[in-house]
Amino acid sequence: MKFLIINTDYPDFLYWLYALHPGLEDRSYKEQFDTRAESLFGVADFYSANLIQLGHEAREIHANNEWIQRAWAREHGIIVHGPATAVRKGSGLLRRVPTVASSAPVRWLKSCARPLLRPRMKQDASWFYDILSAQIKHDKPDIILNQDMGGVSVAFLAEMKPHYRFLVGQHAATPLTMDSSFQCYDLMISSFPPTVEMFRRQGFSTALNRLGFDPRILARLLPTQQKFDVALVGSFSDVHSSRVVFLNTLYAKLDQPEIIKVWAPTVDHLPVESPIRRQYMGPAWGHQMYEILNASKMTLNHHGDVLPYANNMRLFESTGTGTLLITDWKDNLHEMFEPEKEVVTYRSPEECAEKIRHYLTHEAERQIIASAGQARTLRDHTYQHRLQEFADLVCRNI
């Protein structure tokens, strides 16, 4: 079968990626795509690469990245409506961004790049659908997997129906407003059980398809040098407000709060006196994030305001790299890992502080659980497992 995967990227990540690689916006489609995949951000090329490994044809589209999309259009002789002036101006601006941008705060990159990138991220721009339409018509896929159901117009996908056989929507846990127009979807998948149930109540064919880990990442990591005691990599947006409360309380319970270092897109919105700010190390995207996890004795995970199920990428990213995962207890966690044998759980900031102190002073125990967690992820939770499940789902429903 031939798969076409539609994905989009966070603007903040694109600010960082193109500042890190001056001149990337002028390179070929393949060079830009390969650079994006090699960043290891999000699901990178994990879906297409594993589908190909399973014997299918597959490719991924980063639909809201105007530079990579216009490169594809140029190389395929597609005339795109709408001016590209902002792209040309943006190219000049990014060429002037110094290479130190790789370690600069996101807020600094935003000040350079927001004027040119923010408008380019909006899916209502004509170029977005002109190019995406041409790509669908060019590929004539059997299956489209749309990983941004809130960002790609349902009307557009319905209009494209003559050019593909089967449409799959993928959505996790954030609210999604749906109406009868979504009936153009043939199958819905989600890693979050309540979303699966929501799709089922609305009459869709649906299935659980969890997140995972790609073992290829391990070959990209430096030899382990555990220079951090505890790392927390995540966000502190509105849907993670409980994470802020939890972490502030946890810091107060520790004699040495500096043992927990924090990486996030930004903490600018947090109060000046927040202890999170004092331990903030900057953003961590893709490969850099995996290096941080790999260099940490423990990774701290907190699901934020999404209740009551365990469902985030850090579960598999942390265990996959071989660090000890300390995560908030959830009803379904045992379906993925054996608590206290493959991961460590907590139900309160007090219990979390106690377990952090314990495993910092009991290295052998920590390594046994970390190794067991990694073995479980590599055995049961790789993207090859997930994409085999996905391909089987499609075969049963197409």
ABEGO torsion letter per residue (X at the ends): XBBBBBBBBBAAAAAAAAAABBGAAABBAAAAAAAAAAAGBEAEAAAAAAAAAAGBBBBBBBAABAAAAAAAAAAAGBBBBEBAAAAAAAAAAAAABBAAAAABBAAAAAAAAAAAAAAAABAABAAAAAAAAAAAAAAGBABBBBABAAABBAAAAAAAAAABABBBBBBBABBBBBBAAAAABABBBBABAAAAAAAAAAGBBBBBBBBBBBAAAAAABBBBBBABABBBBBBABAAAAAAAAAAAAAAAABABAAABBBBBABAAABBAABAAAAABAEBBBEAAAAAAAAABABBBBBAEABOABBBBAAAAAAAAAGBBBBBBBBAAAAAABBBGAABBBBABAAAAAAAAAAAAABAAAAAAAAAAAAAAAAAAABAAAAAAAAAAAAAAAX
